[in-house]
């Protein structure tokens, strides 16, 4: 019998995602029993979820926009392909204003999270994520698509776009990582599972299989697609989940070869073969042409000897997915060091400002005089809008009757 080997199923080699800093609040490092614990305020998780679902509803990543531009610049693209790409770029220009979303089907809110063992929130994280999704859909007037059943045949719209699909997993370390997706009905309906056998695993059979099955995609889910394929899987549900993550680009940094531990990997050769099949299909971006898909991800996974599940799925042209994570302890330490070493903050800043104001008053310059009289300094319209500096307004009573005014003056 072989020796014990534990293999991380999806060994992401590096993360090339460019993140934007949302806030420096809600996270801090605490020491507990000799361990550095990343303590996350639940309000931070709500904020993260709300911003993530807002961003994916109105904006597209630069890489996706560049792929649309590439269609316009490709001399082999059909007029139909270019029409679709141009229309989608115009649509995205409107969506980026933040009023009308990229797609009217604002989708099911999905969140996949990996929580490190040294991360503490003290709350039901799934509830926090759901509340963030609720707030995003309510505040940004996004369509509610979820229906809830009361009996087998009776159901109604939830009116909140809840429930969300939230899958949280335990991980090592002290990082909290997320993948947020809004999956519309069109692309979700173009997810297929085929239970095959080892007989499929030769080049001729695979080519025939994909030439046949890829026609099932059609155009109803709004191509050009980001196409994902998973061959193998320790279960059917693992195969399908892999396709969902791969279609979002979440597994792009997998290794490109397998090993004895059974790690999943990307097959770059078959990605190009399937991409060529899609281009030769003639379906194109909805009305005929070359661009049924932008790109293809093929993931090969371990399997039970008696079965070979194959899953096919897409992310539609709205491509609504976004990665997020909390600041790591190292990042928090770097920010703290910059604040301590390079910036003047809190008490030191207040003392410096007070000293600067005293100096201006001592040299009797215009700004110093304004400070001495407790008036605005920066040139605001002081007659009506300087109330903060002048203090609370005092109403002086007036005697309107002339006789009363004369008597008051004599008195």
C-alpha positions, 0 to 999 in steps of 0.5 A, spaced: 500 500 500 502 506 498 504 511 503 499 517 506 499 523 501 494 529 503 493 533 497 490 540 497 484 539 491 485 546 488 492 548 489 492 555 487 499 557 486 498 565 486 493 570 486 494 575 481 487 579 483 488 586 483 484 588 489 482 595 491 482 597 499 474 598 501 476 600 508 481 600 514 476 599 519 473 593 522 479 588 522 484 588 528 489 583 530 489 580 537 493 576 541 490 569 544 494 563 547 500 565 543 496 566 537 495 572 532 487 572 531 484 576 526 478 579 529 473 581 524 467 586 526 461 583 523 459 590 520 465 589 516 462 583 513 456 586 511 459 592 508 464 587 504 458 583 501 454 590 500 459 593 496 461 586 492 454 585 490 453 593 488 460 592 484 458 586 480 451 589 478 454 595 475 461 594 473 465 589 469 473 588 470 478 591 465 480 584 462 473 583 460 472 589 457 478 588 453 476 582 450 470 585 448 474 591 444 478 585 441 472 583 438 471 589 434 479 589 432 479 582 430 478 582 422 476 575 422 470 577 427 463 577 423 459 583 423 454 580 428 460 579 433 462 586 432 455 589 433 454 585 439 460 587 442 459 594 440 452 594 443 455 591 450 460 596 451 455 601 450 450 598 455 456 598 460 457 605 459 450 606 461 451 601 467 457 604 469 453 610 471 450 606 477 443 607 476 441 601 471 445 595 472 449 591 467 443 586 466 436 586 468 436 579 471 440 581 477 441 574 479 441 569 485 446 572 490 452 567 491 458 567 496 463 562 497 468 563 503 474 560 506 475 562 513 482 561 516 482 558 523 485 564 526 479 568 524 474 570 529 468 574 528 463 572 533 457 572 529 453 568 524 457 570 518 452 567 513 447 572 516 452 578 515 453 576 508 445 575 507 444 582 510 449 585 505 446 582 499 439 585 502 442 592 503 445 592 496 439 589 492 434 594 496 438 600 496 440 600 488 433 598 486 436 591 483 430 586 481 428 581 486 428 574 482 428 569 488 421 565 489 420 562 495 415 556 496 409 555 501 407 548 498 409 544 492 405 548 487 404 555 491 410 560 491 411 567 491 417 572 490 420 573 496 421 581 495 428 581 497 432 577 492 433 572 498 435 567 500 442 567 498 446 561 496 452 562 501 457 556 502 463 557 507 469 553 508 474 552 514 481 553 512 488 554 515 491 561 517 488 567 518 485 570 512 478 570 510 477 570 502 471 570 498 468 569 491 461 573 490 457 571 484 450 574 481 448 568 477 442 570 472 437 564 470 440 564 463 447 562 464 445 558 470 440 554 465 446 552 461 450 548 466 450 541 464 452 534 467 454 528 463 455 521 467 460 518 462 465 512 463 473 511 462 471 510 455 470 517 453 478 519 455 481 518 448 482 524 444 477 522 438 471 520 443 472 527 447 472 531 440 466 528 438 463 529 445 464 536 445 462 537 438 455 534 440 454 537 447 457 544 446 451 545 441 446 545 447 449 552 449 446 556 444 445 563 445 439 564 450 444 565 456 447 571 452 454 570 449 460 571 448 461 566 454 466 564 459 466 557 458 468 552 463 469 544 463 470 539 468 472 532 467 472 528 473 470 529 480 470 525 486 462 526 486 457 529 481 456 535 485 464 536 486 464 536 478 459 542 478 462 546 483 468 546 480 465 548 473 462 554 477 468 557 480 472 556 473 467 560 469 468 565 474 476 565 473 477 563 480 481 557 478 485 560 473 492 559 477 491 552 478 497 548 476 497 545 469 499 538 470 497 532 475 500 529 480 500 522 485 496 526 490 490 527 485 490 535 485 486 538 480 489 542 474 488 546 468 489 542 461 491 548 456 491 544 450 484 542 451 482 549 452 485 551 445 481 545 442 475 546 445 476 554 443 477 552 436 470 547 436 466 553 439 469 558 433 468 553 428 461 552 430 459 558 426 454 560 432 458 566 434 455 572 439 448 570 438 447 571 431 452 567 427 460 568 427 466 566 431 465 569 438 460 564 441 466 564 447 471 569 449 475 563 452 475 556 455 477 553 462 478 546 462 479 543 469 481 535 470 480 532 476 480 525 480 474 520 479 472 514 481 474 508 477 467 506 475 464 513 473 467 520 469 462 526 470 463 531 465 460 538 467 459 544 462 457 551 464 458 558 462 459 565 465 455 570 461 457 576 457 455 580 464 460 576 467 458 578 474 463 575 479 468 578 484 473 576 489 474 579 496 478 578 502 480 581 509 486 585 510 492 580 513 495 581 519 502 583 515 498 588 511 495 591 518 502 591 521 504 595 514 499 600 515 500 601 522 507 602 521 506 607 516 501 611 520 506 611 526 512 612 522 510 616 516 504 620 518 502 625 524 495 622 527 491 623 533 494 627 539 500 629 535 496 632 529 491 636 534 497 639 537 501 641 531 494 644 528 494 648 535 501 650 534 500 652 527 494 657 529 497 660 535 503 662 530 498 665 525 495 669 531 502 671 533 504 674 527 497 678 526 496 675 519 489 675 515 488 668 517 490 669 524 485 674 525 480 670 522 482 664 527 482 669 533 475 672 531 472 665 531 471 666 523 472 661 517 479 662 514 478 658 507 474 664 504 467 661 504 461 665 504 461 668 511 454 671 511 450 665 511 454 659 511 459 660 517 455 657 523 459 652 525 465 657 526 460 663 529 457 658 534 449 657 535 445 663 532 442 667 537 435 671 535 435 678 538 428 680 539 425 686 536 419 691 539 415 692 533 410 697 536 413 705 535 410 707 542 413 701 545 419 702 542 419 710 544 417 708 552 423 702 552 428 708 549 426 713 555 426 707 560 
